Amino acid sequence: MNWPSVQKSDFEVVIPPSNTRGYDMELQGEIDCIAIQEKNHKMKCSAAQVQKFQEYLELTLASKFKSGRFISVNGFSKPAIAHVESELPNNIYLESYSRVC
């Protein structure tokens, strides 16, 4: 995953109020504001979950976000990856990581 704008700028992590829907946190920089959606499910994230986040980013109320990062602990299903590869959205990036205990 290449996050050039995150790597080159100082960002502040902002946790929204508990009743906020659509994203879990935001990264606020001098120029960019990035929505972060994080999933810690046993199953891989589905195409429907990715589409829901993508649709949120297209709403007027999400207009402050330049892009979104969808982070999944257990990865993404093949249909979810295929959706992003076929749609080629310029505002959403997928990231997967494993927690180390």
Secondary structure as GFF3:
##gff-version 3
##sequence-region A 1 101
A	DSSP	alpha_helix	4	8	.	.	.	ID=ss1
A	DSSP	beta_strand	12	14	.	.	.	ID=ss2
A	DSSP	beta_strand	25	28	.	.	.	ID=ss3
A	DSSP	beta_strand	33	39	.	.	.	ID=ss4
A	DSSP	alpha_helix	47	57	.	.	.	ID=ss5
A	DSSP	three_ten_helix	60	62	.	.	.	ID=ss6
A	DSSP	beta_strand	67	72	.	.	.	ID=ss7
A	DSSP	alpha_helix	78	87	.	.	.	ID=ss8
A	DSSP	beta_strand	92	96	.	.	.	ID=ss9
###
